[in-house]
Amino acid sequence: MSFRVSRLALVKLLMSIALGLVFYSTTTWAKEPAAKSPAREEAWNVIYLSGTRIGFSQSIVETVEQNGTSIVKTFNVSNMKIKRFGQTLVLKQTLSTEETVDGELRQFRYEQANPPATTSITSGKVEGAKLLVTQEVNGKQKTSEQTWNPGVKSPAYQDRLLKISPLKVGETRSFEAFFPEFAKVGTVTLKGVNQEVTKLLHESNKKLLKVSSTQTLLPGIPTISYLDDQGDTQKVSMSIIGTTIEIYLVPKDEALKAIEESELDLGITTLVKVKPLVNGHETQRAVYRITIPDSNPAEVIPAGNTQAVKKIDPETAELTVVAVPIPETAKIEKVDAEYLQPTQYLQTDDEKVQKHANRAVGDATDPAEMARRMEVYVHKKLDTKDFSTAMASAAEVAKTMQGDCTEHAVLLAAMLRTKGIPSRVVVGLVYADRLFAFGGHMWTEANLNGQWVPLDATLGRGGIGAAHIRLADSSLSDDGPAAISGFAPLMTVIGKIKIEVISAK
């Protein structure tokens, strides 16, 4: 049998971290000599990031009989520790599933713990033609129904498939699978690439089958697995945000070795160095030359009321960014309801969120003035600035008043909605004056007078200048695309993008 680590959980971890945002792990299985019975197997894996050991995972799979039917139960837990701007982010993810021997999902439970934020939990059960999903954020549950296709596979199915029916070089297979961390179905595509010599942990090079795995929820971020002749996955590799994640099958004692302090700082290594941008956040207009190897920047970077993109060649574009100031006065025009509704991340009905909004606006009645005051309030009152949380919800932030850019962004977005001001969050790059570099960032936009106006509570300057490059936005709607998938553009450009400042004024 092959070893397993949940693939998307690792992606989710790094997406959340990279931004001041996160992501999922991978699942791989292999025989463990100490298995307690033929129907139960256990595996241990060690996780490396850019050559530095950051964590481990344990996986168990067993087949049981339930009412005359064989059911495959899997359990995976991963523990990771990463340094980010000098602080340590700790993440624990647990995924358990039940599926038929053909891989059809019956039920699951996915937990993500990232102290000091509360543990988020997503669980679900297939009942006939429906999937009942319960999501818990900040201790509050929300249950929904999805139409269910009985052919949809479990997230644990991929590795069993590769063991039971190994791929051949040049062969491609696709199937639909459910991803608990997104609470959505995506299409997985596997391709046998070639027989390749690769280095395993503490071992000499070995010739293995290289298999590429892609899925539609996070396109552009492939996972590479290396399988032996028995179909067992010996190594998993993934490139994201300019780094490489590698996961190896190891004995239990190797997996449980203490993680030593490392100089690797994910926050620092993902910065994009540029020539100094003098008074960047006071700049009203800036022109940048953007280069992304193997990608068209004009397709990656969206145009909008704050920026225009002009293609120069297949890998280069000219980006013009302009400041859109907070207006003196404003009216609220009709927008889609998703920008005003409470969500699991933007809890406008939370008592503490409402109290912060009331204190922030004071006697202001004009939407523009309320937005201006709320940006300053969040900047000043969220006074414990730390990088130990991947992404907390607004209600959690309202209670702890600590965090980094993601926490500033979601709290401000929720507070705006409590006052009837449409809001959304934006992910992209921001210029860091002290570091002479652009880094991953999240901020907020309010819809005033019918246009989206940027606000950045992390900086608290009364709007933003031309030193923010937007890559994606999200209403964080419970019914929309998975929040984390909307931030994929940042993950695909970090580590590859080059930025040249052409002019600024």
C-alpha positions, -999 to +999 in steps of 0.1 A: +000+000+000+013+035-006+018+063+020-004+093+022-004+130+034-034+153+024-022+174-006-045+204-004-039+209+033-003+218+027-013+242-001-038+257+022-012+262+049+013+280+026-014+301+010-025+314+043+010+320+054+023+336+023-002+365+025-002+370+057-028+343+043-028+296+039-030+258+028-034+218+026-010+188+030-005+157+008-015+122+015+007+093+006+009+058+019+034+029+021+037-003+040+046-001+076+060-034+089+045-029+123+009-029+110-014-044+136-034-065+112-036-071+074-066-048+073-048-019+090-017-001+078+001+029+092+026+053+077+047+083+089+060+111+068+084+140+073+077+174+056+104+197+043+102+233+030+131+245+009+153+218+024+143+227+060+123+202+081+090+218+092+068+190+104+055+154+101+023+135+094+009+102+105-016+082+084-037+052+091-059+032+068-080+002+076-108-018+060-138-027+082-172-044+076-203-024+082-237-041+076-221-065+052-203-038+032-165-032+032-157+003+042-122+019+040-114+043+069-085+067+067-070+090+092-043+116+087-029+142+110-001+166+101+018+190+124+038+219+110+058+247+124+071+276+102+089+309+110+073+339+095+088+374+099+106+362+131+075+346+147+065+310+147+032+298+131+020+264+143-006+244+123-022+211+130-046+195+105-066+163+109-086+146+082-106+114+086-127+098+059-149+068+052-153+055+016-164+024-002-137+001-017-144+018-050-135+052-034-169+067-032-171+091-003-195+084+026-184+108+053-155+130+064-143+153+092-116+180+087-101+201+115-076+229+113-060+242+145-039+273+143-035+288+178-044+313+190-074+311+166-101+286+174-101+253+156-122+253+124-141+221+116-158+209+085-177+176+085-201+159+062-221+128+054-236+115+022-273+108+025-288+095-008-285+123-034-274+149-009-242+158+010-249+174+044-220+197+053-215+213+087-189+240+090-177+254+123-158+287+126-152+305+159-174+279+177-205+286+155-219+260+132-236+263+098-251+234+080-258+233+042-268+208+016-251+200-017-265+179-046-244+147-046-232+126-074-225+090-062-195+087-084-176+114-065-145+100-047-130+105-013-099+128-010-080+097+002-089+078-030-060+090-052-032+071-035-052+039-033-059+041-070-022+045-078-015+014-057-044-008-070-040+002-106-006+018-113-003+044-140+019+039-171+042+064-186+020+087-209-013+075-193-038+101-180-067+096-157-093+120-143-120+117-116-141+139-094-132+141-057-145+160-027-120+183-009-131+190+027-109+220+032-129+238+004-162+219+010-163+215-028-159+189-055-130+193-079-116+173-108-083+155-102-061+146-132-032+122-129-005+118-156+023+093-158+053+115-168+083+093-170+107+070-151+130+094-133+160+091-110+152+110-078+169+113-044+151+100-014+157+111+022+188+096+037+190+072+007+208+071-026+191+080-059+164+057-070+145+053-104+108+059-098+077+066-118+070+104-118+033+112-116+019+147-120-014+155-102-035+186-108-069+196-096-094+223-106-098+241-073-062+253-073-052+252-110-016+260-118-002+243-086+007+207-096+018+180-072+046+156-083+046+121-068+073+094-072+062+058-071+081+025-069+073-006-089+047-017-064+028+016-068+039+029-034+045+067-032+080+073-018+082+111-022+058+140-030+071+174-042+053+207-048+065+241-059+046+271-046+053+308-035+089+304-047+096+274-024+096+236-027+077+213-004+090+178-002+073+149+018+091+116+024+081+083+037+101+076+069+101+053+100+081+066+130+112+075+150+125+097+122+092+115+118+089+123+155+124+139+158+123+174+173+122+202+148+153+223+152+154+261+151+160+272+115+171+304+098+145+299+071+119+326+073+090+322+049+080+358+052+114+371+042+122+346+015+090+354-004+097+392-007+101+407-042+131+431-040+128+464-060+147+497-062+136+521-034+102+536-040+105+569-022+074+578-002+057+548-019+024+550+001+020+587-007+024+580-044-006+589-065+005+572-097+031+546-104+042+526-134+058+492-130+073+467-155+061+432-145+078+400-156+065+365-148+085+337-164+062+312-183+032+334-176+014+363-192+012+391-165-017+407-185-037+375-177-026+371-141-030+408-130-065+421-133-074+455-145-098+478-126-104+513-113-070+513-095-048+497-122-044+492-159-023+465-176-007+466-210+010+436-225+045+441-238+055+405-246+043+370-235+061+373-202+061+411-196+035+438-190+034+474-180+012+480-150-001+515-141-015+519-106-034+550-095-046+560-060-084+561-055-090+583-025-118+580+000-144+606-011-154+634+012-190+622+011-207+592-003-239+574-011-244+536-011-256+523-044-270+489-050-246+460-052-248+422-051-261+410-017-229+389-011-210+421-003-234+430+026-243+396+040-228+380+072-205+350+064-185+326+084-154+348+081-173+382+083-197+378+112-216+411+110-241+397+136-213+392+162-218+414+192-181+424+195-178+432+158-209+455+161-195+472+193-162+480+175-181+494+145-202+516+168-172+529+187-153+536+155-180+556+137-191+576+167-215+603+155-206+600+118-235+593+095-219+597+060-207+564+046-174+579+035-166+593+069-176+561+086-153+541+064-125+565+071-130+563+108-132+525+108-099+521+089-081+543+115-099+526+144-089+491+134-053+502+128-050+517+163-071+493+183-057+461+168-025+468+186-011+433+190+006+428+156+017+392+152+022+366+125+013+335+144-022+332+129-028+322+093-063+337+089-088+343+117-124+353+113-137+388+121-154+376+153-122+361+166-102+392+158-129+414+175-123+393+206-085+391+207-076+423+187-044+407+174-031+395+141-015+407+109-028+420+076-055+393+071-070+400+106-070+438+099-087+432+066-115+408+077-124+429+108-126+461+088-147+443+061-172+430+087-174+464+105-182+481+072-211+457+065-226+463+100-232+499+088-246+489+055-214+496+035-206+469+009-172+454+014-148+428+001-112+418+008-083+421-017-051+400-019-020+412-037+014+428-031+023+458-011+056+478-009+074+475+024+094+507+029+120+493+053+127+462+032+127+478-003+105+450-014+070+440-023+054+413-001+021+393+000-007+414+016-045+416+022-065+448+025-102+459+023-123+477-002-156+496+005-181+504-022-187+541-021-206+561-048-207+530-069-170+523-070-146+501-050-124+523-028-093+507-012-088+509+026-058+494+044-062+491+082-027+476+085-012+509+074-040+531+087-031+560+064-066+570+052-068+550+020-038+538-001-014+552-026+000+535-057+022+510-038-005+483-037-007+457-066-040+439-065-042+403-078-077+391-066-106+400-045-133+380-026-166+387-008-157+357+015-193+346+007-202+312+021-219+303-012-191+316-035-158+301-045-137+288-017-121+318-001-086+304-003-089+295-040-095+331-049-060+338-037-043+313-060-029+341-082-006+353-054+006+317-048+015+313-085+035+345-089+054+347-056+089+335-062+087+341-099+075+377-104+099+405-110+089+441-105+107+471-119+097+506-108+095+527-140+081+559-126+062+572-095+048+606-086 
